[in-house]
Amino acid sequence: MKPLLIFVAIVLVSQSASADCMPPSGNPRKCYDNTNAPLALVYKLFINDIFADSLEDEEYRVGWHYVEAGLTPNMNSDDVVRYFAPKYVEIEKEVEETQNRMLCLDGKPRYEGAENFTIFNYMDDVTLTIYEKHLFVARSDLSISGLFDLDKALKEYPASFVYMFAGHKEIRDGSIQRIYEQATELCSGPRTHGFSSSRTLNEN
């Protein structure tokens, strides 16, 4: 069974977007919330939210809510959502291909030892670099032409979040065997992505 990547989309419409970057246990390598997250991470969450929402039955979709802050008279919310919804698959495919080039060689882990701890940390970091690149592309497609104010939409991102990058050596208690086994799984074939969502909406 291939590794399962789970994303939980949470929209908190009825309260302000703020979160405390306080991990429940341990010390993550990096911890972000609404107060300190780089724009590339907010863009990742924004894209994930819109894609996950597109999987809902049409009557339950609230994709308009993610984009409403950046709307202009030149583009309606449905068109903006249609632009961003397929971006998740496009960007995640590039993330997976890049991570596999870093980790794998001929379908197997490139390294057998403690090097994998460092590679896994690099793999987390390169994800944001790729999302940042696509953020610039979206700006050139939409913001420059006045179709959609992406920076405003991200600045007013309507969900509270805490997002942590773990130290891969620490969370595996330094086990080279465990990190190698996960590397073997990742290198063996395509990854799967799971989505769940919960919403607390202001009915007023």
TILUM-910822 format. One line per field, with one value per residue: residue in three letters; x, y, z of N, C-alpha, C in turn; residue number from 1. Coordinates in nm, 3 decimals, padded with zeros to 5 digits, always signed. Layout:
// TILUM-910822
r c(ALA | ...)
nu c(X | ...)
nv c(Y | ...)
nw c(Z | ...)
cau c(X | ...)
cav c(Y | ...)
caw c(Z | ...)
cu c(X | ...)
cv c(Y | ...)
cw c(Z | ...)
k c(NUM | ...)
//
This chain:
// TILUM-910822
r c(MET | LYS | PRO | LEU | LEU | ILE | PHE | VAL | ALA | ILE | VAL | LEU | VAL | SER | GLN | SER | ALA | SER | ALA | ASP | CYS | MET | PRO | PRO | SER | GLY | ASN | PRO | ARG | LYS | CYS | TYR | ASP | ASN | THR | ASN | ALA | PRO | LEU | ALA | LEU | VAL | TYR | LYS | LEU | PHE | ILE | ASN | ASP | ILE | PHE | ALA | ASP | SER | LEU | GLU | ASP | GLU | GLU | TYR | ARG | VAL | GLY | TRP | HIS | TYR | VAL | GLU | ALA | GLY | LEU | THR | PRO | ASN | MET | ASN | SER | ASP | ASP | VAL | VAL | ARG | TYR | PHE | ALA | PRO | LYS | TYR | VAL | GLU | ILE | GLU | LYS | GLU | VAL | GLU | GLU | THR | GLN | ASN | ARG | MET | LEU | CYS | LEU | ASP | GLY | LYS | PRO | ARG | TYR | GLU | GLY | ALA | GLU | ASN | PHE | THR | ILE | PHE | ASN | TYR | MET | ASP | ASP | VAL | THR | LEU | THR | ILE | TYR | GLU | LYS | HIS | LEU | PHE | VAL | ALA | ARG | SER | ASP | LEU | SER | ILE | SER | GLY | LEU | PHE | ASP | LEU | ASP | LYS | ALA | LEU | LYS | GLU | TYR | PRO | ALA | SER | PHE | VAL | TYR | MET | PHE | ALA | GLY | HIS | LYS | GLU | ILE | ARG | ASP | GLY | SER | ILE | GLN | ARG | ILE | TYR | GLU | GLN | ALA | THR | GLU | LEU | CYS | SER | GLY | PRO | ARG | THR | HIS | GLY | PHE | SER | SER | SER | ARG | THR | LEU | ASN | GLU | ASN)
nu c(+00.085 | +00.059 | +00.200 | -00.022 | -00.134 | -00.277 | -00.499 | -00.659 | -00.921 | -01.023 | -01.261 | -01.317 | -01.551 | -01.696 | -01.535 | -01.241 | -00.938 | -00.696 | -00.426 | -00.245 | +00.088 | +00.163 | +00.290 | +00.152 | +00.324 | +00.676 | +00.935 | +00.894 | +01.069 | +00.997 | +00.735 | +00.427 | +00.168 | -00.131 | -00.008 | +00.262 | +00.319 | +00.482 | +00.402 | +00.389 | +00.316 | +00.060 | -00.061 | -00.045 | -00.223 | -00.455 | -00.492 | -00.522 | -00.756 | -00.950 | -00.942 | -01.014 | -01.270 | -01.394 | -01.445 | -01.665 | -02.024 | -02.218 | -02.407 | -02.301 | -02.069 | -01.833 | -01.650 | -01.642 | -01.605 | -01.336 | -01.220 | -01.338 | -01.234 | -01.045 | -01.176 | -01.253 | -01.422 | -01.378 | -01.377 | -01.564 | -01.657 | -01.698 | -01.548 | -01.293 | -01.259 | -01.271 | -01.035 | -00.840 | -00.895 | -00.796 | -00.526 | -00.413 | -00.366 | -00.185 | +00.032 | +00.099 | +00.178 | +00.417 | +00.558 | +00.578 | +00.729 | +00.968 | +01.050 | +01.087 | +01.305 | +01.499 | +01.506 | +01.508 | +01.645 | +01.629 | +01.386 | +01.433 | +01.545 | +01.788 | +01.981 | +02.100 | +02.143 | +02.170 | +02.148 | +01.899 | +01.732 | +01.802 | +01.741 | +01.461 | +01.386 | +01.469 | +01.292 | +01.044 | +01.090 | +01.133 | +00.885 | +00.747 | +00.898 | +00.830 | +00.556 | +00.575 | +00.685 | +00.469 | +00.287 | +00.385 | +00.338 | +00.056 | +00.001 | +00.096 | -00.083 | -00.332 | -00.335 | -00.174 | -00.311 | -00.539 | -00.754 | -00.796 | -00.726 | -00.485 | -00.296 | -00.435 | -00.643 | -00.499 | -00.385 | -00.610 | -00.692 | -00.935 | -00.925 | -00.822 | -00.507 | -00.252 | +00.060 | +00.302 | +00.644 | +00.807 | +01.102 | +01.262 | +01.435 | +01.403 | +01.129 | +01.125 | +01.277 | +01.545 | +01.572 | +01.721 | +01.634 | +01.353 | +01.318 | +01.432 | +01.259 | +01.026 | +01.120 | +01.158 | +00.893 | +00.789 | +00.940 | +00.851 | +00.625 | +00.337 | +00.191 | -00.087 | -00.363 | -00.558 | -00.866 | -01.045 | -01.310 | -01.432 | -01.672 | -01.750 | -01.989 | -02.095 | -02.422 | -02.562)
nv c(-00.120 | +00.215 | +00.522 | +00.736 | +01.057 | +01.296 | +01.563 | +01.807 | +02.017 | +02.313 | +02.553 | +02.849 | +03.051 | +03.211 | +03.330 | +03.524 | +03.480 | +03.330 | +03.177 | +02.980 | +02.898 | +02.647 | +02.350 | +02.027 | +01.842 | +01.784 | +01.938 | +02.093 | +02.124 | +02.349 | +02.579 | +02.709 | +02.957 | +03.156 | +03.396 | +03.399 | +03.260 | +03.188 | +03.332 | +03.145 | +02.908 | +02.974 | +02.998 | +02.732 | +02.610 | +02.747 | +02.662 | +02.386 | +02.390 | +02.486 | +02.288 | +02.058 | +02.137 | +02.133 | +01.867 | +01.813 | +01.758 | +01.957 | +02.126 | +02.172 | +02.311 | +02.567 | +02.723 | +02.981 | +03.133 | +03.123 | +03.278 | +03.527 | +03.764 | +03.857 | +03.924 | +04.101 | +04.342 | +04.227 | +03.951 | +03.672 | +03.479 | +03.206 | +03.163 | +03.219 | +03.015 | +02.795 | +02.837 | +02.791 | +02.535 | +02.301 | +02.337 | +02.219 | +01.942 | +01.968 | +02.107 | +01.940 | +01.712 | +01.801 | +01.849 | +01.586 | +01.462 | +01.608 | +01.559 | +01.284 | +01.273 | +01.370 | +01.177 | +00.917 | +00.656 | +00.485 | +00.369 | +00.299 | +00.380 | +00.638 | +00.658 | +00.466 | +00.511 | +00.739 | +00.963 | +00.986 | +01.110 | +01.380 | +01.422 | +01.387 | +01.607 | +01.811 | +01.755 | +01.831 | +02.106 | +02.182 | +02.164 | +02.402 | +02.579 | +02.510 | +02.565 | +02.839 | +02.919 | +02.863 | +03.037 | +03.284 | +03.245 | +03.236 | +03.493 | +03.639 | +03.552 | +03.641 | +03.857 | +04.071 | +04.146 | +04.246 | +04.079 | +03.924 | +03.969 | +03.820 | +03.837 | +03.984 | +03.807 | +03.598 | +03.727 | +03.775 | +03.521 | +03.289 | +03.092 | +02.943 | +02.812 | +02.574 | +02.476 | +02.238 | +02.150 | +01.861 | +01.739 | +01.489 | +01.293 | +01.312 | +01.249 | +00.986 | +00.868 | +00.849 | +00.621 | +00.453 | +00.242 | +00.272 | +00.517 | +00.446 | +00.246 | +00.394 | +00.560 | +00.366 | +00.289 | +00.530 | +00.552 | +00.343 | +00.379 | +00.570 | +00.818 | +00.836 | +01.055 | +01.183 | +01.337 | +01.528 | +01.720 | +01.986 | +02.220 | +02.528 | +02.747 | +03.086 | +03.160 | +03.387)
nw c(+00.000 | -00.093 | +00.044 | +00.220 | +00.184 | +00.381 | +00.376 | +00.563 | +00.531 | +00.672 | +00.733 | +00.892 | +00.922 | +01.089 | +01.273 | +01.347 | +01.156 | +01.315 | +01.487 | +01.726 | +01.719 | +01.854 | +01.910 | +01.998 | +02.113 | +02.145 | +01.937 | +01.648 | +01.330 | +01.186 | +01.240 | +01.156 | +01.155 | +01.112 | +01.162 | +01.090 | +00.859 | +00.549 | +00.229 | +00.026 | +00.158 | +00.249 | +00.002 | -00.083 | +00.102 | +00.031 | -00.238 | -00.192 | -00.035 | -00.218 | -00.416 | -00.265 | -00.190 | -00.437 | -00.471 | -00.324 | -00.307 | -00.526 | -00.403 | -00.154 | -00.179 | -00.109 | -00.236 | -00.334 | -00.108 | -00.039 | -00.233 | -00.241 | -00.127 | -00.305 | -00.538 | -00.839 | -01.055 | -01.298 | -01.310 | -01.212 | -00.915 | -00.971 | -01.203 | -01.107 | -00.916 | -01.089 | -01.226 | -01.025 | -00.913 | -01.063 | -01.023 | -00.800 | -00.857 | -01.070 | -00.947 | -00.731 | -00.868 | -00.980 | -00.743 | -00.641 | -00.844 | -00.828 | -00.562 | -00.582 | -00.755 | -00.587 | -00.386 | -00.492 | -00.703 | -00.994 | -00.908 | -00.645 | -00.308 | -00.307 | -00.112 | +00.170 | +00.434 | +00.714 | +00.564 | +00.452 | +00.638 | +00.617 | +00.347 | +00.348 | +00.504 | +00.328 | +00.121 | +00.226 | +00.243 | -00.024 | -00.131 | -00.064 | -00.212 | -00.473 | -00.472 | -00.436 | -00.680 | -00.850 | -00.745 | -00.835 | -01.106 | -01.112 | -01.024 | -01.245 | -01.437 | -01.341 | -01.142 | -01.244 | -01.471 | -01.365 | -01.317 | -01.088 | -00.749 | -00.615 | -00.404 | -00.212 | -00.157 | -00.041 | +00.176 | +00.327 | +00.388 | +00.484 | +00.689 | +00.997 | +01.092 | +01.180 | +01.087 | +01.058 | +01.008 | +01.055 | +01.223 | +01.063 | +01.158 | +01.433 | +01.478 | +01.418 | +01.605 | +01.542 | +01.387 | +01.137 | +00.986 | +00.980 | +00.840 | +00.601 | +00.515 | +00.468 | +00.265 | +00.070 | +00.020 | -00.086 | -00.318 | -00.467 | -00.622 | -00.749 | -00.530 | -00.303 | -00.236 | +00.018 | +00.125 | +00.361 | +00.504 | +00.714 | +00.823 | +00.974 | +00.954 | +00.934 | +00.979 | +00.964)
cau c(+00.000 | +00.139 | +00.176 | -00.142 | -00.116 | -00.408 | -00.515 | -00.785 | -00.958 | -01.109 | -01.296 | -01.378 | -01.605 | -01.761 | -01.440 | -01.124 | -00.836 | -00.576 | -00.391 | -00.122 | +00.179 | +00.208 | +00.273 | +00.107 | +00.439 | +00.799 | +00.975 | +00.906 | +01.173 | +00.934 | +00.594 | +00.365 | +00.025 | -00.175 | +00.071 | +00.401 | +00.336 | +00.521 | +00.290 | +00.384 | +00.240 | -00.081 | -00.106 | -00.064 | -00.348 | -00.559 | -00.513 | -00.577 | -00.895 | -01.037 | -00.951 | -01.094 | -01.408 | -01.449 | -01.484 | -01.792 | -02.145 | -02.228 | -02.487 | -02.225 | -01.944 | -01.819 | -01.527 | -01.651 | -01.562 | -01.190 | -01.171 | -01.416 | -01.156 | -00.965 | -01.256 | -01.261 | -01.534 | -01.337 | -01.380 | -01.654 | -01.602 | -01.699 | -01.434 | -01.171 | -01.252 | -01.237 | -00.892 | -00.752 | -00.926 | -00.704 | -00.387 | -00.364 | -00.310 | -00.069 | +00.145 | +00.141 | +00.252 | +00.553 | +00.620 | +00.612 | +00.839 | +01.090 | +01.090 | +01.138 | +01.440 | +01.587 | +01.507 | +01.509 | +01.723 | +01.581 | +01.275 | +01.475 | +01.609 | +01.924 | +02.070 | +02.057 | +02.175 | +02.112 | +02.127 | +01.755 | +01.672 | +01.825 | +01.666 | +01.320 | +01.370 | +01.477 | +01.169 | +00.942 | +01.122 | +01.122 | +00.743 | +00.711 | +00.965 | +00.750 | +00.432 | +00.609 | +00.697 | +00.334 | +00.225 | +00.426 | +00.267 | -00.083 | +00.000 | +00.111 | -00.205 | -00.454 | -00.321 | -00.118 | -00.413 | -00.653 | -00.866 | -00.816 | -00.621 | -00.444 | -00.230 | -00.539 | -00.713 | -00.413 | -00.371 | -00.735 | -00.726 | -01.038 | -00.917 | -00.714 | -00.429 | -00.117 | +00.124 | +00.434 | +00.739 | +00.875 | +01.237 | +01.234 | +01.514 | +01.346 | +00.999 | +01.147 | +01.371 | +01.675 | +01.575 | +01.756 | +01.550 | +01.219 | +01.321 | +01.461 | +01.136 | +00.936 | +01.179 | +01.131 | +00.752 | +00.770 | +01.006 | +00.796 | +00.517 | +00.263 | +00.134 | -00.230 | -00.396 | -00.693 | -00.919 | -01.166 | -01.336 | -01.536 | -01.697 | -01.836 | -02.026 | -02.179 | -02.549 | -02.626)
cav c(+00.000 | +00.336 | +00.620 | +00.818 | +01.193 | +01.345 | +01.706 | +01.841 | +02.155 | +02.368 | +02.692 | +02.909 | +03.175 | +03.292 | +03.392 | +03.576 | +03.380 | +03.342 | +03.049 | +02.981 | +02.796 | +02.574 | +02.208 | +01.952 | +01.777 | +01.789 | +02.064 | +02.077 | +02.205 | +02.477 | +02.583 | +02.829 | +02.978 | +03.273 | +03.516 | +03.397 | +03.169 | +03.248 | +03.339 | +03.020 | +02.812 | +03.013 | +02.962 | +02.586 | +02.582 | +02.805 | +02.570 | +02.262 | +02.414 | +02.498 | +02.157 | +01.970 | +02.182 | +02.092 | +01.727 | +01.807 | +01.775 | +02.097 | +02.205 | +02.197 | +02.379 | +02.706 | +02.773 | +03.127 | +03.198 | +03.133 | +03.373 | +03.650 | +03.882 | +03.903 | +03.943 | +04.231 | +04.343 | +04.165 | +03.804 | +03.631 | +03.378 | +03.074 | +03.157 | +03.213 | +02.880 | +02.705 | +02.855 | +02.736 | +02.397 | +02.201 | +02.368 | +02.127 | +01.822 | +02.012 | +02.141 | +01.822 | +01.623 | +01.854 | +01.824 | +01.445 | +01.433 | +01.669 | +01.484 | +01.153 | +01.292 | +01.388 | +01.062 | +00.785 | +00.627 | +00.358 | +00.312 | +00.260 | +00.493 | +00.672 | +00.638 | +00.361 | +00.545 | +00.855 | +01.069 | +00.999 | +01.209 | +01.511 | +01.430 | +01.407 | +01.747 | +01.889 | +01.731 | +01.920 | +02.246 | +02.209 | +02.179 | +02.543 | +02.646 | +02.484 | +02.644 | +02.980 | +02.938 | +02.865 | +03.161 | +03.388 | +03.220 | +03.279 | +03.640 | +03.691 | +03.520 | +03.704 | +03.983 | +04.176 | +04.191 | +04.299 | +03.985 | +03.873 | +04.016 | +03.701 | +03.873 | +04.023 | +03.685 | +03.522 | +03.805 | +03.761 | +03.378 | +03.284 | +02.977 | +02.937 | +02.691 | +02.553 | +02.387 | +02.207 | +02.062 | +01.785 | +01.690 | +01.348 | +01.208 | +01.317 | +01.181 | +00.841 | +00.827 | +00.821 | +00.488 | +00.451 | +00.140 | +00.327 | +00.617 | +00.375 | +00.177 | +00.493 | +00.598 | +00.255 | +00.302 | +00.646 | +00.530 | +00.225 | +00.412 | +00.694 | +00.837 | +00.865 | +01.176 | +01.177 | +01.467 | +01.537 | +01.861 | +02.023 | +02.363 | +02.599 | +02.865 | +03.187 | +03.153 | +03.519)
caw c(+00.000 | -00.105 | +00.150 | +00.206 | +00.229 | +00.421 | +00.395 | +00.625 | +00.499 | +00.775 | +00.712 | +01.010 | +00.869 | +01.191 | +01.365 | +01.278 | +01.127 | +01.397 | +01.548 | +01.803 | +01.667 | +01.970 | +01.885 | +02.115 | +02.177 | +02.067 | +01.876 | +01.502 | +01.264 | +01.153 | +01.276 | +01.102 | +01.169 | +01.036 | +01.192 | +01.043 | +00.745 | +00.421 | +00.136 | -00.049 | +00.236 | +00.244 | -00.133 | -00.082 | +00.172 | -00.053 | -00.350 | -00.138 | +00.004 | -00.335 | -00.480 | -00.179 | -00.199 | -00.567 | -00.461 | -00.252 | -00.386 | -00.565 | -00.309 | -00.032 | -00.210 | -00.063 | -00.295 | -00.347 | +00.015 | -00.040 | -00.333 | -00.246 | -00.089 | -00.417 | -00.659 | -00.906 | -01.150 | -01.424 | -01.304 | -01.104 | -00.825 | -01.035 | -01.295 | -01.025 | -00.861 | -01.200 | -01.256 | -00.922 | -00.874 | -01.118 | -00.992 | -00.698 | -00.921 | -01.146 | -00.860 | -00.654 | -00.958 | -00.987 | -00.612 | -00.632 | -00.937 | -00.775 | -00.444 | -00.624 | -00.809 | -00.474 | -00.296 | -00.555 | -00.822 | -01.054 | -00.831 | -00.510 | -00.239 | -00.350 | +00.002 | +00.261 | +00.572 | +00.780 | +00.466 | +00.422 | +00.727 | +00.557 | +00.222 | +00.380 | +00.543 | +00.205 | +00.044 | +00.283 | +00.212 | -00.167 | -00.161 | -00.061 | -00.323 | -00.593 | -00.461 | -00.457 | -00.824 | -00.909 | -00.699 | -00.929 | -01.233 | -01.094 | -01.021 | -01.381 | -01.510 | -01.289 | -01.070 | -01.327 | -01.566 | -01.291 | -01.313 | -00.953 | -00.659 | -00.542 | -00.280 | -00.116 | -00.118 | +00.051 | +00.299 | +00.402 | +00.389 | +00.588 | +00.779 | +01.096 | +01.071 | +01.232 | +00.991 | +01.113 | +00.942 | +01.160 | +01.199 | +01.033 | +01.246 | +01.568 | +01.489 | +01.401 | +01.710 | +01.483 | +01.328 | +00.995 | +00.922 | +00.956 | +00.734 | +00.477 | +00.474 | +00.409 | +00.137 | -00.023 | -00.018 | -00.173 | -00.446 | -00.535 | -00.714 | -00.724 | -00.398 | -00.300 | -00.161 | +00.076 | +00.166 | +00.442 | +00.531 | +00.809 | +00.809 | +01.066 | +00.876 | +00.995 | +00.908 | +00.961)
cu c(+00.088 | +00.107 | +00.054 | -00.117 | -00.253 | -00.404 | -00.651 | -00.813 | -01.057 | -01.135 | -01.368 | -01.428 | -01.652 | -01.666 | -01.317 | -01.021 | -00.712 | -00.550 | -00.262 | -00.034 | +00.243 | +00.185 | +00.233 | +00.220 | +00.559 | +00.827 | +00.990 | +01.020 | +01.121 | +00.788 | +00.535 | +00.217 | -00.011 | -00.086 | +00.209 | +00.424 | +00.385 | +00.406 | +00.278 | +00.306 | +00.092 | -00.139 | -00.130 | -00.196 | -00.468 | -00.594 | -00.575 | -00.723 | -00.988 | -01.052 | -01.038 | -01.241 | -01.472 | -01.491 | -01.616 | -01.908 | -02.168 | -02.302 | -02.412 | -02.095 | -01.945 | -01.691 | -01.524 | -01.593 | -01.410 | -01.142 | -01.235 | -01.334 | -01.079 | -01.042 | -01.248 | -01.381 | -01.503 | -01.346 | -01.468 | -01.595 | -01.598 | -01.579 | -01.302 | -01.153 | -01.213 | -01.090 | -00.806 | -00.775 | -00.829 | -00.557 | -00.329 | -00.296 | -00.183 | +00.052 | +00.193 | +00.213 | +00.397 | +00.628 | +00.666 | +00.730 | +00.972 | +01.141 | +01.147 | +01.278 | +01.541 | +01.611 | +01.546 | +01.604 | +01.681 | +01.477 | +01.310 | +01.539 | +01.753 | +02.026 | +02.012 | +02.072 | +02.104 | +02.091 | +01.979 | +01.685 | +01.684 | +01.745 | +01.518 | +01.294 | +01.375 | +01.349 | +01.054 | +00.965 | +01.101 | +00.975 | +00.703 | +00.778 | +00.884 | +00.620 | +00.460 | +00.622 | +00.559 | +00.254 | +00.260 | +00.355 | +00.123 | -00.094 | +00.008 | -00.013 | -00.321 | -00.433 | -00.274 | -00.221 | -00.537 | -00.773 | -00.900 | -00.699 | -00.579 | -00.379 | -00.331 | -00.615 | -00.630 | -00.394 | -00.493 | -00.784 | -00.816 | -01.036 | -00.803 | -00.637 | -00.302 | -00.055 | +00.268 | +00.515 | +00.819 | +01.021 | +01.229 | +01.319 | +01.451 | +01.216 | +01.011 | +01.250 | +01.506 | +01.686 | +01.603 | +01.669 | +01.412 | +01.219 | +01.351 | +01.336 | +01.037 | +00.989 | +01.150 | +00.986 | +00.730 | +00.829 | +00.940 | +00.682 | +00.444 | +00.205 | -00.017 | -00.255 | -00.539 | -00.736 | -01.039 | -01.188 | -01.441 | -01.550 | -01.785 | -01.867 | -02.113 | -02.310 | -02.618 | -02.600)
cv c(+00.124 | +00.433 | +00.706 | +00.955 | +01.252 | +01.495 | +01.731 | +01.988 | +02.204 | +02.515 | +02.743 | +03.047 | +03.267 | +03.352 | +03.436 | +03.467 | +03.407 | +03.207 | +03.065 | +02.867 | +02.722 | +02.426 | +02.133 | +01.881 | +01.789 | +01.927 | +02.045 | +02.162 | +02.344 | +02.469 | +02.716 | +02.834 | +03.103 | +03.395 | +03.517 | +03.313 | +03.244 | +03.239 | +03.210 | +02.913 | +02.846 | +02.978 | +02.811 | +02.550 | +02.630 | +02.711 | +02.439 | +02.277 | +02.415 | +02.363 | +02.063 | +02.007 | +02.138 | +01.947 | +01.708 | +01.808 | +01.923 | +02.182 | +02.241 | +02.274 | +02.524 | +02.767 | +02.923 | +03.197 | +03.217 | +03.247 | +03.511 | +03.775 | +03.940 | +03.933 | +04.087 | +04.228 | +04.265 | +04.012 | +03.762 | +03.513 | +03.240 | +03.058 | +03.148 | +03.073 | +02.780 | +02.718 | +02.779 | +02.587 | +02.294 | +02.224 | +02.270 | +02.006 | +01.857 | +02.034 | +02.019 | +01.720 | +01.670 | +01.832 | +01.679 | +01.410 | +01.489 | +01.593 | +01.348 | +01.164 | +01.307 | +01.258 | +00.931 | +00.778 | +00.489 | +00.289 | +00.266 | +00.381 | +00.513 | +00.641 | +00.532 | +00.401 | +00.669 | +00.972 | +01.091 | +01.096 | +01.349 | +01.528 | +01.454 | +01.550 | +01.838 | +01.875 | +01.817 | +02.064 | +02.278 | +02.223 | +02.325 | +02.621 | +02.629 | +02.562 | +02.792 | +03.010 | +02.950 | +02.986 | +03.275 | +03.371 | +03.269 | +03.430 | +03.697 | +03.663 | +03.611 | +03.843 | +04.097 | +04.233 | +04.246 | +04.208 | +03.942 | +03.916 | +03.901 | +03.735 | +03.913 | +03.900 | +03.603 | +03.595 | +03.789 | +03.616 | +03.347 | +03.164 | +02.993 | +02.807 | +02.693 | +02.447 | +02.365 | +02.119 | +01.992 | +01.762 | +01.539 | +01.252 | +01.198 | +01.236 | +01.030 | +00.788 | +00.784 | +00.687 | +00.495 | +00.351 | +00.198 | +00.429 | +00.551 | +00.303 | +00.276 | +00.540 | +00.491 | +00.261 | +00.416 | +00.623 | +00.419 | +00.258 | +00.537 | +00.697 | +00.860 | +00.985 | +01.162 | +01.313 | +01.446 | +01.683 | +01.876 | +02.172 | +02.414 | +02.731 | +02.958 | +03.195 | +03.287 | +03.590)
cw c(+00.000 | +00.009 | +00.119 | +00.265 | +00.258 | +00.437 | +00.456 | +00.600 | +00.602 | +00.744 | +00.834 | +00.970 | +00.980 | +01.292 | +01.289 | +01.261 | +01.210 | +01.462 | +01.625 | +01.754 | +01.784 | +01.947 | +02.011 | +02.187 | +02.086 | +02.012 | +01.726 | +01.448 | +01.235 | +01.190 | +01.232 | +01.141 | +01.089 | +01.055 | +01.127 | +00.919 | +00.621 | +00.323 | +00.054 | +00.025 | +00.235 | +00.106 | -00.143 | -00.014 | +00.091 | -00.169 | -00.302 | -00.098 | -00.115 | -00.405 | -00.397 | -00.186 | -00.330 | -00.568 | -00.389 | -00.351 | -00.410 | -00.464 | -00.182 | -00.057 | -00.162 | -00.117 | -00.311 | -00.225 | +00.018 | -00.130 | -00.323 | -00.213 | -00.207 | -00.544 | -00.709 | -00.999 | -01.278 | -01.424 | -01.188 | -01.027 | -00.890 | -01.128 | -01.218 | -00.969 | -00.971 | -01.239 | -01.155 | -00.894 | -00.934 | -01.083 | -00.890 | -00.763 | -00.998 | -01.057 | -00.782 | -00.740 | -00.969 | -00.856 | -00.603 | -00.722 | -00.884 | -00.653 | -00.481 | -00.684 | -00.696 | -00.398 | -00.365 | -00.674 | -00.871 | -00.965 | -00.691 | -00.441 | -00.285 | -00.238 | +00.096 | +00.408 | +00.622 | +00.685 | +00.437 | +00.515 | +00.667 | +00.429 | +00.249 | +00.426 | +00.420 | +00.122 | +00.095 | +00.238 | +00.064 | -00.209 | -00.164 | -00.174 | -00.452 | -00.589 | -00.481 | -00.606 | -00.889 | -00.861 | -00.794 | -01.064 | -01.223 | -01.088 | -01.163 | -01.464 | -01.470 | -01.232 | -01.160 | -01.422 | -01.498 | -01.285 | -01.171 | -00.868 | -00.568 | -00.409 | -00.172 | -00.066 | -00.020 | +00.183 | +00.388 | +00.401 | +00.509 | +00.681 | +00.877 | +01.076 | +01.154 | +01.143 | +01.036 | +01.020 | +01.051 | +01.122 | +01.182 | +01.117 | +01.383 | +01.578 | +01.468 | +01.501 | +01.651 | +01.412 | +01.177 | +00.921 | +00.888 | +00.844 | +00.600 | +00.425 | +00.411 | +00.275 | +00.031 | -00.071 | -00.117 | -00.311 | -00.528 | -00.630 | -00.675 | -00.584 | -00.410 | -00.210 | -00.110 | +00.125 | +00.258 | +00.471 | +00.638 | +00.803 | +00.921 | +01.001 | +00.958 | +00.916 | +00.901 | +00.831)
k c(1 | 2 | 3 | 4 | 5 | 6 | 7 | 8 | 9 | 10 | 11 | 12 | 13 | 14 | 15 | 16 | 17 | 18 | 19 | 20 | 21 | 22 | 23 | 24 | 25 | 26 | 27 | 28 | 29 | 30 | 31 | 32 | 33 | 34 | 35 | 36 | 37 | 38 | 39 | 40 | 41 | 42 | 43 | 44 | 45 | 46 | 47 | 48 | 49 | 50 | 51 | 52 | 53 | 54 | 55 | 56 | 57 | 58 | 59 | 60 | 61 | 62 | 63 | 64 | 65 | 66 | 67 | 68 | 69 | 70 | 71 | 72 | 73 | 74 | 75 | 76 | 77 | 78 | 79 | 80 | 81 | 82 | 83 | 84 | 85 | 86 | 87 | 88 | 89 | 90 | 91 | 92 | 93 | 94 | 95 | 96 | 97 | 98 | 99 | 100 | 101 | 102 | 103 | 104 | 105 | 106 | 107 | 108 | 109 | 110 | 111 | 112 | 113 | 114 | 115 | 116 | 117 | 118 | 119 | 120 | 121 | 122 | 123 | 124 | 125 | 126 | 127 | 128 | 129 | 130 | 131 | 132 | 133 | 134 | 135 | 136 | 137 | 138 | 139 | 140 | 141 | 142 | 143 | 144 | 145 | 146 | 147 | 148 | 149 | 150 | 151 | 152 | 153 | 154 | 155 | 156 | 157 | 158 | 159 | 160 | 161 | 162 | 163 | 164 | 165 | 166 | 167 | 168 | 169 | 170 | 171 | 172 | 173 | 174 | 175 | 176 | 177 | 178 | 179 | 180 | 181 | 182 | 183 | 184 | 185 | 186 | 187 | 188 | 189 | 190 | 191 | 192 | 193 | 194 | 195 | 196 | 197 | 198 | 199 | 200 | 201 | 202 | 203 | 204)
//
